[in-house]
Amino acid sequence: MQRSFIVFLFFIFKSFCINSQNLVPNSGFEDFICKPWFISSIELCNNWSNPTPQTPDYFNNFCGEFKTAGFPDKNWWGPQLPKSGNAYAGIIAYRPNKDEPSKSISEYLQVKLNEPLKAGKQYSVSIHISLAECSSFGLKRLSACFANRPINSKSPEQLNLYPQADFDVVNDTATWILLEKVFTATGGEQFMVVGLFDVRNKIKTEKVHPSKEISGPRNEAYYFIDDVSVIEMEKKITPASVRTMSDD
């Protein structure tokens, strides 16, 4: 029932976004600098960067000769093909450190949009995620934060930012899950950061069972990410309009 409702909302949002342009450049992580790379190489993927000292990973089918950068990798993270194309990114969304919470790890993906967001306009932001099979738990929420300037933190701690779009996560290691949210822009936002934002220290997790065949890291929630979009809504969505449509 929940999955059907999510699919229903997806088609509602798309009907309100027809003919709008995706503002995320290299949204499928396909364009890259052509040279050998290994894990922690998101800087080789054009337009994308990491806003903290933590280092997201970049996977590309053209890198199959390098064990940890190609896919599917059945021995480390677990096998996963891209949602589309030949590439995707990966982040440690959360790796807790119970002894020293300040040393808990969260990685993020940052991208500069093709143009600043317009004040008062609604935007649909969506990402596709898949929980890696090495994960020992999944998160209940991931988010997207929009800023007027690039985020550049020298601290490895979790970013202390308030995101505009929070996604309720469905954790699935077999398929790609669409996360989508509509928000209203303040105006001037041109940078988007995707990851875990928990300024209220209320991180909610879901226990999963990592594959016994995977030798990669445990005690973390690791997500593959692909096909990211930010699209201006041509029609304004209100709770009343969604409710009326769903009643039909």
Buried (B, 14 or more C-beta within 10 A) or exposed (E): EEEEEBEEBBEBBBEBBEEBEBBBEBBBBBEBEEEEBEBBBBBBBEBBBBBBEBBBBBBBBEBEEBEBBBBEBEBBBBBBBBBBBBBBBBBBBBBBEEEEEEEBBBBBBBBBBEEBBBEEBBBBBBBBBBBBBBBBBBBBBBBBBBBEEEBEBEEBBBBEBEBBBBBEBBBEBEEBBBBBBBBBBEEEBBBBBBBBBBEEEEBEBBEBEBBEEBEBBEBBBBBBBBBBBBBBBEEEBEEEEBEEBEEE
